[in-house]
């Protein structure tokens, strides 16, 4: 791994995003719009919004980041730029970390927007600190990015990559505690949800919302999310092949 | 100085359940321009990918600049141009080259030099996806020239270019070779053969000839490289 190369990849990805206004708008505004839609749906029962609003701050950013990044390495493969980069002194981890870094920056802006709108415009009621909710929302966006990059390294074509969203993300959304609290799931499903990254992303948000700070319980969930991010990037680098048929 | 920049012995490549290279062997002398000619589908790109270390399931011996092909120490010492222009369409020519220069760790002052070398100075700030096909492939070639690599492997770099530009690029290739670089240039256009120091003729995953253009024509008893190619195919069929 070479920091010079990692940062070069990140800067290039951001330069490309700067030209693609529609994608930037989707990444930054869509989570906020979707949360607002949920608020509107539950306008007559604000208690429900207070319960699901937090978890949504984890779920929407990670899904949207996943979709965008899952085609990223495939695009580079089909354009031949990945082949060129592999003949240069670029580690596979440089490539994935560069992407992760660029999208982490987007995730910061995304989290600022969605958390501000949820707390100050939609009056989402939380016990914990707003900045901690922001940190967790950023990590959840980065989690979606890392899982997307892993899926992207795994898929052989862009066609296969878009199929990863329903295959990888929807089961996690169903089991993460958004629809049914995880401790009320059947035993087998509860055990299954214990190994899924999004479960911890949602637990962390719920923890902050319930007033548990990083030092009082939520820190553990946050660290697990961080662990999943690093594992997904490491596995993605291991899966990405220099030599192909 | 090293005599051979590339040395291949009994190179076999399998793709899927099909063998696409059947024991290819040749040497590329350092400082020479070698043409890799043959019809589309004969295995040129596979051979090139084996040399730059991107092809899976290669057996036999491929040695590049004294190291096994694909060795980490070779990264950055080989300039590779894929058939499709491998540059980012949504960035300008200069942005593309600055990025690749940063990955290679060469100073960004090198960008200006390579843009000039491929005659794209007037389009340096144009987005690549707004350029013509020929300009795009020159942008891709420029990226391969960054850092003055010792070996340049170019997969059909002159396709679709006008004759004047093609002549200029071949002149550039010889200038680079005179400066010590080794070039392997693939083409399916036989009339580019006379511009090479040496020719490799390929067909169906086998090497038909490895010779200078002059000696190739002499041994086939013709003045036309396309005719020489046909004569070699007939001889090979007769020998079976």
Interface residues (C-beta under 8 A of the other chain):
Chain A: X4 X5 X8 X9 X11 X12 X15 X16 X19 X20 X79 X80 X81 X83 X84 X85 X86 X87 X88 X89 X90 X241 X242 X243 X244 X245
Chain B: X15 X16 X49 X52 X53 X54 X55 X56 X57 X70 X72 X75 X76 X78 X79 X80 X82 X83 X84 X85 X86 X87 X88 X89 X90 X91 X95 X99 X100 X102 X103 X104 X105 X127 X143 X144
